Amino acid sequence: MKKEVKVTKNGVKIEFMGEVKVEKIVKMVQNCATGECECMSSDVKSRVENMEVKGEDGEVTLELTGDVAKEEIEEALKRSKVLNS
């Protein structure tokens, strides 16, 4: 799976390409929203206003709205148990 993090005017967009399933990204977002993951600090999570998954298997986009930096999200992706299992 290839991941690319891009800055948007409202936050950050992550594009997942290749061996990626929509349900896996949705699970990652649900874990984050319910506090079941430790990939982001509480400070970063508090600045994420919205998380939206779009696309289809093989090409999924996750848009994070809020005051978050590209580097913070890249670090969170490295620590994600859902993505790296």
BAKOL-871189 format. One record per atom (N, C-alpha, C): residue number from 1; residue in three letters; atom name; x, y, z. Coordinates in pm, 1 decimal, decimal comma. Example, Ala and Ser with C-alpha at 12.3 -4.5 7.8 and 13.67 -1.06 7.14 Angstrom:
# residues 2
+-------+------+-------+----------+----------+----------+
: fivex : fike : dovex :       px :       py :       pz :
+-------+------+-------+----------+----------+----------+
:     1 :  ala :     N :   1319,0 :   -569,0 :    780,0 :
:     1 :  ala :    CA :   1230,0 :   -450,0 :    780,0 :
:     1 :  ala :     C :   1320,0 :   -330,0 :    780,0 :
:     2 :  ser :     N :   1285,0 :   -225,0 :    708,0 :
:     2 :  ser :    CA :   1367,0 :   -106,0 :    714,0 :
:     2 :  ser :     C :   1290,0 :      3,0 :    787,0 :
+-------+------+-------+----------+----------+----------+
This chain:
# residues 85
+-------+------+-------+----------+----------+----------+
: fivex : fike : dovex :       px :       py :       pz :
+-------+------+-------+----------+----------+----------+
:     1 :  met :     N :     84,1 :   -118,2 :      0,0 :
:     1 :  met :    CA :      0,0 :      0,0 :      0,0 :
:     1 :  met :     C :     88,5 :    124,4 :      0,0 :
:     2 :  lys :     N :     52,6 :    217,3 :    -85,0 :
:     2 :  lys :    CA :    124,8 :    344,2 :    -93,0 :
:     2 :  lys :     C :     39,8 :    451,1 :    -26,0 :
:     3 :  lys :     N :    104,1 :    538,9 :     53,2 :
:     3 :  lys :    CA :     33,4 :    646,7 :    121,8 :
:     3 :  lys :     C :     98,0 :    779,2 :     84,0 :
:     4 :  glu :     N :     13,3 :    877,7 :     59,9 :
:     4 :  glu :    CA :     65,3 :   1011,0 :     29,9 :
:     4 :  glu :     C :    -15,6 :   1113,3 :    108,8 :
:     5 :  val :     N :     53,6 :   1194,0 :    189,9 :
:     5 :  val :    CA :    -11,9 :   1295,4 :    271,9 :
:     5 :  val :     C :      6,4 :   1431,5 :    204,4 :
:     6 :  lys :     N :   -104,8 :   1502,1 :    187,2 :
:     6 :  lys :    CA :   -101,3 :   1632,7 :    122,1 :
:     6 :  lys :     C :   -171,8 :   1735,4 :    209,0 :
:     7 :  val :     N :   -120,7 :   1856,9 :    208,6 :
:     7 :  val :    CA :   -182,8 :   1966,9 :    281,9 :
:     7 :  val :     C :   -297,5 :   2022,9 :    197,8 :
:     8 :  thr :     N :   -410,9 :   2049,0 :    263,7 :
:     8 :  thr :    CA :   -525,0 :   2113,7 :    197,4 :
:     8 :  thr :     C :   -550,2 :   2246,1 :    269,4 :
:     9 :  lys :     N :   -641,8 :   2326,5 :    215,7 :
:     9 :  lys :    CA :   -668,0 :   2456,0 :    279,7 :
:     9 :  lys :     C :   -738,2 :   2439,4 :    414,6 :
:    10 :  asn :     N :   -801,7 :   2323,3 :    436,6 :
:    10 :  asn :    CA :   -873,9 :   2299,8 :    562,3 :
:    10 :  asn :     C :   -808,9 :   2196,4 :    652,7 :
:    11 :  gly :     N :   -693,9 :   2143,0 :    613,9 :
:    11 :  gly :    CA :   -630,6 :   2039,8 :    694,8 :
:    11 :  gly :     C :   -533,4 :   1955,7 :    614,1 :
:    12 :  val :     N :   -558,1 :   1824,0 :    614,7 :
:    12 :  val :    CA :   -468,1 :   1730,0 :    548,7 :
:    12 :  val :     C :   -549,9 :   1622,5 :    478,3 :
:    13 :  lys :     N :   -499,0 :   1577,8 :    363,4 :
:    13 :  lys :    CA :   -563,2 :   1469,5 :    287,8 :
:    13 :  lys :     C :   -461,7 :   1356,6 :    273,2 :
:    14 :  ile :     N :   -505,2 :   1233,5 :    301,8 :
:    14 :  ile :    CA :   -418,6 :   1117,2 :    285,9 :
:    14 :  ile :     C :   -476,0 :   1031,7 :    173,9 :
:    15 :  glu :     N :   -392,1 :   1003,5 :     74,9 :
:    15 :  glu :    CA :   -434,0 :    917,9 :    -36,6 :
:    15 :  glu :     C :   -367,7 :    782,7 :    -20,1 :
:    16 :  phe :     N :   -449,7 :    678,4 :    -14,4 :
:    16 :  phe :    CA :   -401,7 :    540,5 :     -5,2 :
:    16 :  phe :     C :   -423,7 :    475,0 :   -140,8 :
:    17 :  met :     N :   -319,2 :    412,8 :   -195,6 :
:    17 :  met :    CA :   -331,2 :    349,2 :   -326,6 :
:    17 :  met :     C :   -274,4 :    207,7 :   -321,3 :
:    18 :  gly :     N :   -324,3 :    121,4 :   -407,0 :
:    18 :  gly :    CA :   -273,5 :    -15,5 :   -414,5 :
:    18 :  gly :     C :   -357,9 :   -109,8 :   -331,5 :
:    19 :  glu :     N :   -292,3 :   -188,8 :   -248,3 :
:    19 :  glu :    CA :   -360,5 :   -288,8 :   -166,4 :
:    19 :  glu :     C :   -425,6 :   -223,9 :    -45,2 :
:    20 :  val :     N :   -534,9 :   -153,8 :    -69,4 :
:    20 :  val :    CA :   -605,9 :    -87,1 :     40,1 :
:    20 :  val :     C :   -755,8 :   -109,1 :     24,0 :
:    21 :  lys :     N :   -821,7 :   -136,8 :    136,4 :
:    21 :  lys :    CA :   -966,7 :   -157,0 :    137,0 :
:    21 :  lys :     C :  -1031,2 :    -42,0 :    212,9 :
:    22 :  val :     N :  -1143,9 :      4,9 :    161,5 :
:    22 :  val :    CA :  -1218,3 :    113,0 :    225,3 :
:    22 :  val :     C :  -1247,3 :     76,7 :    371,0 :
:    23 :  glu :     N :  -1289,9 :    -47,8 :    395,2 :
:    23 :  glu :    CA :  -1328,6 :    -88,8 :    530,6 :
:    23 :  glu :     C :  -1212,1 :    -76,2 :    629,5 :
:    24 :  lys :     N :  -1089,0 :    -96,9 :    582,5 :
:    24 :  lys :    CA :   -972,5 :    -85,3 :    669,6 :
:    24 :  lys :     C :   -951,8 :     60,7 :    712,9 :
:    25 :  ile :     N :   -970,1 :    153,7 :    620,6 :
:    25 :  ile :    CA :   -954,3 :    295,6 :    652,5 :
:    25 :  ile :     C :  -1068,9 :    341,8 :    741,8 :
:    26 :  val :     N :  -1189,6 :    293,5 :    715,8 :
:    26 :  val :    CA :  -1304,8 :    326,7 :    799,9 :
:    26 :  val :     C :  -1280,3 :    276,2 :    942,4 :
:    27 :  lys :     N :  -1226,4 :    155,3 :    956,6 :
:    27 :  lys :    CA :  -1196,0 :     98,6 :   1089,1 :
:    27 :  lys :     C :  -1092,8 :    185,2 :   1160,3 :
:    28 :  met :     N :   -990,2 :    230,2 :   1087,8 :
:    28 :  met :    CA :   -888,1 :    315,6 :   1146,9 :
:    28 :  met :     C :   -951,1 :    445,6 :   1199,0 :
:    29 :  val :     N :  -1040,6 :    505,4 :   1120,4 :
:    29 :  val :    CA :  -1107,7 :    629,6 :   1159,1 :
:    29 :  val :     C :  -1196,1 :    605,4 :   1281,4 :
:    30 :  gln :     N :  -1269,9 :    494,1 :   1283,2 :
:    30 :  gln :    CA :  -1356,2 :    462,9 :   1397,7 :
:    30 :  gln :     C :  -1272,7 :    444,2 :   1524,6 :
:    31 :  asn :     N :  -1160,9 :    372,7 :   1513,8 :
:    31 :  asn :    CA :  -1073,0 :    353,2 :   1629,0 :
:    31 :  asn :     C :  -1023,3 :    486,8 :   1681,8 :
:    32 :  cys :     N :   -988,0 :    575,5 :   1590,4 :
:    32 :  cys :    CA :   -937,7 :    707,7 :   1628,1 :
:    32 :  cys :     C :  -1047,9 :    788,3 :   1697,9 :
:    33 :  ala :     N :  -1166,2 :    785,9 :   1640,5 :
:    33 :  ala :    CA :  -1278,2 :    864,0 :   1694,2 :
:    33 :  ala :     C :  -1322,9 :    815,3 :   1832,1 :
:    34 :  thr :     N :  -1309,0 :    685,9 :   1857,3 :
:    34 :  thr :    CA :  -1354,5 :    629,4 :   1985,0 :
:    34 :  thr :     C :  -1242,0 :    617,7 :   2087,1 :
:    35 :  gly :     N :  -1121,9 :    659,7 :   2049,9 :
:    35 :  gly :    CA :  -1009,7 :    656,0 :   2143,1 :
:    35 :  gly :     C :   -944,8 :    520,0 :   2157,7 :
:    36 :  glu :     N :   -972,1 :    427,7 :   2065,5 :
:    36 :  glu :    CA :   -916,2 :    292,8 :   2073,5 :
:    36 :  glu :     C :   -776,7 :    281,8 :   2013,7 :
:    37 :  cys :     N :   -723,7 :    392,0 :   1963,3 :
:    37 :  cys :    CA :   -588,8 :    386,5 :   1908,1 :
:    37 :  cys :     C :   -500,6 :    487,8 :   1979,2 :
:    38 :  glu :     N :   -372,4 :    471,1 :   1966,8 :
:    38 :  glu :    CA :   -276,9 :    561,0 :   2030,3 :
:    38 :  glu :     C :   -183,6 :    622,3 :   1927,2 :
:    39 :  cys :     N :   -230,0 :    629,5 :   1802,9 :
:    39 :  cys :    CA :   -141,4 :    678,3 :   1696,2 :
:    39 :  cys :     C :   -121,4 :    829,4 :   1702,3 :
:    40 :  met :     N :   -219,7 :    903,1 :   1755,1 :
:    40 :  met :    CA :   -208,7 :   1048,6 :   1766,6 :
:    40 :  met :     C :   -212,6 :   1088,7 :   1913,3 :
:    41 :  ser :     N :   -142,2 :   1195,0 :   1946,0 :
:    41 :  ser :    CA :   -150,0 :   1248,4 :   2082,4 :
:    41 :  ser :     C :   -287,9 :   1310,7 :   2103,9 :
:    42 :  ser :     N :   -325,8 :   1327,2 :   2228,3 :
:    42 :  ser :    CA :   -454,9 :   1390,6 :   2260,0 :
:    42 :  ser :     C :   -461,4 :   1530,9 :   2202,5 :
:    43 :  asp :     N :   -347,7 :   1599,0 :   2202,5 :
:    43 :  asp :    CA :   -341,0 :   1734,5 :   2148,3 :
:    43 :  asp :     C :   -377,0 :   1736,1 :   1999,8 :
:    44 :  val :     N :   -318,0 :   1645,1 :   1922,4 :
:    44 :  val :    CA :   -346,1 :   1638,9 :   1778,7 :
:    44 :  val :     C :   -492,3 :   1599,6 :   1756,5 :
:    45 :  lys :     N :   -539,3 :   1496,0 :   1829,0 :
:    45 :  lys :    CA :   -679,3 :   1452,8 :   1813,6 :
:    45 :  lys :     C :   -776,3 :   1566,7 :   1841,5 :
:    46 :  ser :     N :   -745,0 :   1649,3 :   1940,9 :
:    46 :  ser :    CA :   -836,0 :   1758,6 :   1977,5 :
:    46 :  ser :     C :   -846,0 :   1863,7 :   1866,6 :
:    47 :  arg :     N :   -745,1 :   1870,7 :   1779,9 :
:    47 :  arg :    CA :   -746,2 :   1969,0 :   1671,3 :
:    47 :  arg :     C :   -809,1 :   1915,6 :   1542,7 :
:    48 :  val :     N :   -840,7 :   1786,0 :   1538,7 :
:    48 :  val :    CA :   -908,0 :   1727,6 :   1421,7 :
:    48 :  val :     C :  -1057,8 :   1751,2 :   1438,7 :
:    49 :  glu :     N :  -1114,8 :   1827,7 :   1347,0 :
:    49 :  glu :    CA :  -1256,9 :   1861,2 :   1355,1 :
:    49 :  glu :     C :  -1344,4 :   1756,6 :   1285,6 :
:    50 :  asn :     N :  -1292,1 :   1697,4 :   1177,3 :
:    50 :  asn :    CA :  -1372,3 :   1602,3 :   1100,7 :
:    50 :  asn :     C :  -1281,4 :   1506,2 :   1025,8 :
:    51 :  met :     N :  -1327,1 :   1381,0 :   1009,1 :
:    51 :  met :    CA :  -1255,0 :   1280,3 :    931,0 :
:    51 :  met :     C :  -1353,6 :   1220,4 :    831,6 :
:    52 :  glu :     N :  -1316,2 :   1222,3 :    703,0 :
:    52 :  glu :    CA :  -1406,9 :   1172,9 :    598,9 :
:    52 :  glu :     C :  -1333,2 :   1079,3 :    504,2 :
:    53 :  val :     N :  -1390,1 :    958,6 :    488,4 :
:    53 :  val :    CA :  -1332,0 :    857,5 :    399,1 :
:    53 :  val :     C :  -1408,4 :    859,9 :    267,3 :
:    54 :  lys :     N :  -1333,5 :    861,9 :    156,0 :
:    54 :  lys :    CA :  -1393,7 :    861,6 :     22,3 :
:    54 :  lys :     C :  -1320,1 :    760,7 :    -64,7 :
:    55 :  gly :     N :  -1384,1 :    720,0 :   -172,8 :
:    55 :  gly :    CA :  -1317,4 :    635,2 :   -270,9 :
:    55 :  gly :     C :  -1366,2 :    492,0 :   -268,6 :
:    56 :  glu :     N :  -1281,2 :    403,7 :   -320,4 :
:    56 :  glu :    CA :  -1315,5 :    261,8 :   -331,9 :
:    56 :  glu :     C :  -1189,5 :    180,2 :   -308,3 :
:    57 :  asp :     N :  -1207,3 :     49,3 :   -291,9 :
:    57 :  asp :    CA :  -1092,5 :    -38,5 :   -270,9 :
:    57 :  asp :     C :   -987,0 :    -12,7 :   -378,1 :
:    58 :  gly :     N :   -862,7 :      1,7 :   -335,2 :
:    58 :  gly :    CA :   -754,4 :     27,7 :   -428,8 :
:    58 :  gly :     C :   -717,1 :    174,5 :   -439,1 :
:    59 :  glu :     N :   -811,3 :    262,2 :   -404,1 :
:    59 :  glu :    CA :   -787,1 :    406,3 :   -410,3 :
:    59 :  glu :     C :   -879,7 :    476,8 :   -311,2 :
:    60 :  val :     N :   -828,5 :    496,8 :   -189,9 :
:    60 :  val :    CA :   -908,5 :    553,5 :    -81,7 :
:    60 :  val :     C :   -845,7 :    685,4 :    -36,2 :
:    61 :  thr :     N :   -929,6 :    783,0 :     -9,0 :
:    61 :  thr :    CA :   -883,2 :    912,0 :     41,4 :
:    61 :  thr :     C :   -943,8 :    935,9 :    178,9 :
:    62 :  leu :     N :   -860,4 :    982,4 :    271,3 :
:    62 :  leu :    CA :   -905,7 :   1021,4 :    404,9 :
:    62 :  leu :     C :   -874,8 :   1169,3 :    421,3 :
:    63 :  glu :     N :   -979,8 :   1248,1 :    439,3 :
:    63 :  glu :    CA :   -961,1 :   1392,1 :    456,9 :
:    63 :  glu :     C :   -980,5 :   1427,5 :    603,9 :
:    64 :  leu :     N :   -879,3 :   1493,1 :    660,4 :
:    64 :  leu :    CA :   -885,8 :   1540,1 :    798,2 :
:    64 :  leu :     C :   -899,9 :   1691,5 :    795,1 :
:    65 :  thr :     N :  -1005,6 :   1742,2 :    857,8 :
:    65 :  thr :    CA :  -1027,0 :   1885,0 :    866,0 :
:    65 :  thr :     C :   -984,5 :   1930,6 :   1005,0 :
:    66 :  gly :     N :   -909,0 :   2038,1 :   1010,9 :
:    66 :  gly :    CA :   -866,9 :   2092,4 :   1139,1 :
:    66 :  gly :     C :   -726,4 :   2148,8 :   1131,4 :
:    67 :  asp :     N :   -678,6 :   2193,8 :   1245,8 :
:    67 :  asp :    CA :   -546,9 :   2256,2 :   1254,5 :
:    67 :  asp :     C :   -441,2 :   2149,0 :   1281,1 :
:    68 :  val :     N :   -412,8 :   2068,6 :   1179,6 :
:    68 :  val :    CA :   -313,8 :   1960,9 :   1192,9 :
:    68 :  val :     C :   -205,2 :   1977,8 :   1086,8 :
:    69 :  ala :     N :    -84,2 :   1937,7 :   1123,5 :
:    69 :  ala :    CA :     29,3 :   1949,0 :   1032,4 :
:    69 :  ala :     C :     51,3 :   1816,3 :    959,3 :
:    70 :  lys :     N :    101,1 :   1826,9 :    838,7 :
:    70 :  lys :    CA :    131,9 :   1709,7 :    756,5 :
:    70 :  lys :     C :    222,1 :   1613,0 :    832,9 :
:    71 :  glu :     N :    323,9 :   1666,5 :    900,4 :
:    71 :  glu :    CA :    420,0 :   1583,3 :    972,7 :
:    71 :  glu :     C :    354,4 :   1506,4 :   1087,3 :
:    72 :  glu :     N :    258,5 :   1569,4 :   1156,5 :
:    72 :  glu :    CA :    187,9 :   1502,9 :   1266,8 :
:    72 :  glu :     C :    109,3 :   1382,5 :   1215,0 :
:    73 :  ile :     N :     47,3 :   1399,2 :   1099,8 :
:    73 :  ile :    CA :    -33,8 :   1291,5 :   1043,1 :
:    73 :  ile :     C :     55,9 :   1180,6 :    988,8 :
:    74 :  glu :     N :    168,9 :   1215,6 :    928,5 :
:    74 :  glu :    CA :    263,5 :   1112,9 :    880,9 :
:    74 :  glu :     C :    313,2 :   1027,2 :    997,3 :
:    75 :  glu :     N :    341,3 :   1090,5 :   1111,1 :
:    75 :  glu :    CA :    384,2 :   1015,6 :   1230,6 :
:    75 :  glu :     C :    273,1 :    924,2 :   1280,0 :
:    76 :  ala :     N :    149,3 :    973,8 :   1281,2 :
:    76 :  ala :    CA :     35,3 :    893,7 :   1325,9 :
:    76 :  ala :     C :     16,8 :    771,7 :   1236,2 :
:    77 :  leu :     N :     34,3 :    787,3 :   1105,7 :
:    77 :  leu :    CA :     19,7 :    675,5 :   1012,3 :
:    77 :  leu :     C :    124,9 :    568,1 :   1040,1 :
:    78 :  lys :     N :    245,6 :    610,9 :   1076,1 :
:    78 :  lys :    CA :    352,8 :    514,3 :   1107,1 :
:    78 :  lys :     C :    318,6 :    430,5 :   1230,3 :
:    79 :  arg :     N :    243,5 :    490,3 :   1323,8 :
:    79 :  arg :    CA :    208,5 :    421,1 :   1449,0 :
:    79 :  arg :     C :     76,8 :    345,4 :   1442,2 :
:    80 :  ser :     N :      2,0 :    357,5 :   1334,6 :
:    80 :  ser :    CA :   -129,8 :    294,5 :   1324,1 :
:    80 :  ser :     C :   -119,8 :    141,7 :   1323,0 :
:    81 :  lys :     N :   -183,6 :     80,4 :   1422,5 :
:    81 :  lys :    CA :   -184,0 :    -66,5 :   1428,5 :
:    81 :  lys :     C :   -270,9 :   -126,4 :   1317,3 :
:    82 :  val :     N :   -375,6 :    -55,5 :   1277,6 :
:    82 :  val :    CA :   -464,9 :   -105,2 :   1171,9 :
:    82 :  val :     C :   -391,3 :   -108,5 :   1037,9 :
:    83 :  leu :     N :   -319,3 :     -2,4 :   1006,7 :
:    83 :  leu :    CA :   -248,2 :      4,4 :    877,9 :
:    83 :  leu :     C :   -127,4 :    -86,9 :    872,1 :
:    84 :  asn :     N :    -59,6 :   -102,8 :    984,5 :
:    84 :  asn :    CA :     66,5 :   -174,2 :    984,5 :
:    84 :  asn :     C :     57,5 :   -318,5 :   1034,1 :
:    85 :  ser :     N :    -63,8 :   -373,7 :   1032,6 :
:    85 :  ser :    CA :    -80,6 :   -512,7 :   1077,4 :
:    85 :  ser :     C :    -84,6 :   -607,6 :    960,4 :
+-------+------+-------+----------+----------+----------+
